[in-house]
């Protein structure tokens, strides 16, 4: 049976994550307040950030940047697109 949470991103009750997706306090906040749908959208956004900014996930500076963007994406003003980013046409 799925777990319903009030998603901070959508402001509505939605299906929650099955497990904590990130370590620490931020991971617990995401588990408690972010829906599966919003998490999936973050993963796509994170992939775009990694590709467009040519980040290496093993680089501590890149990991710090992605953590800050994740927190802003869910609990702040929202993550921004990299300069010059053009979304691919569907």
C-alpha positions in Angstrom: 0.0 0.0 0.0 1.4 3.4 -0.9 2.0 6.2 1.5 0.3 9.5 1.0 2.1 12.7 1.9 1.4 16.4 1.3 3.9 17.3 -1.4 5.7 20.5 -0.8 6.3 20.9 -4.6 2.6 20.5 -5.6 0.8 21.5 -2.5 -1.4 18.4 -2.7 -1.6 14.9 -1.3 0.3 12.5 -3.5 2.1 9.2 -3.3 5.2 9.4 -1.2 8.6 7.8 -1.7 9.1 4.2 -0.6 12.4 5.0 1.2 14.6 7.9 2.2 16.3 9.0 -1.1 19.2 10.9 0.4 21.2 10.7 3.6 20.8 13.0 6.6 18.3 15.6 7.6 17.7 16.7 4.0 16.8 13.1 3.0 14.3 12.8 5.8 12.7 16.1 4.8 12.4 14.9 1.2 11.0 11.5 2.4 8.4 13.3 4.5 7.4 16.1 2.1 8.2 15.2 -1.5 6.1 13.0 -3.8 7.3 10.3 -6.1 6.3 12.4 -9.0 8.3 15.4 -7.8 11.3 13.2 -7.0 11.3 11.8 -10.5 11.2 15.3 -11.9 14.1 16.3 -9.7 16.1 13.3 -11.0 15.6 14.5 -14.6 16.5 18.1 -13.6 19.6 16.8 -11.8 20.7 14.9 -14.9 20.3 18.0 -16.9 22.4 20.0 -14.4 25.1 17.3 -14.5 25.2 17.3 -18.3 24.9 21.0 -18.9 27.5 22.0 -16.3 29.7 19.0 -17.1 29.8 17.9 -13.4 31.4 14.8 -12.1 29.3 13.1 -9.4 32.5 12.1 -7.6 33.8 15.7 -7.3 33.0 17.0 -3.8 32.3 20.5 -5.2 29.8 19.0 -7.7 28.1 17.0 -5.0 27.8 20.1 -2.8 26.4 22.1 -5.7 23.8 19.4 -6.5 22.8 19.1 -2.8 22.2 22.9 -2.7 20.2 22.8 -5.9 18.1 19.9 -4.6 17.3 21.8 -1.4 16.5 24.9 -3.4 14.4 22.9 -5.9 12.2 21.5 -3.2 12.3 23.9 -0.3 13.4 27.2 -1.8 12.7 29.3 -4.9 13.4 26.4 -7.3 16.5 25.4 -9.2 17.4 27.5 -12.2 18.3 26.4 -15.7 22.0 26.7 -16.6 22.8 29.7 -18.8 22.2 29.1 -22.4 20.2 25.9 -21.8 17.7 25.1 -24.5 15.2 22.3 -23.7 15.0 19.6 -26.4 11.8 19.6 -28.4 9.4 16.8 -27.7 
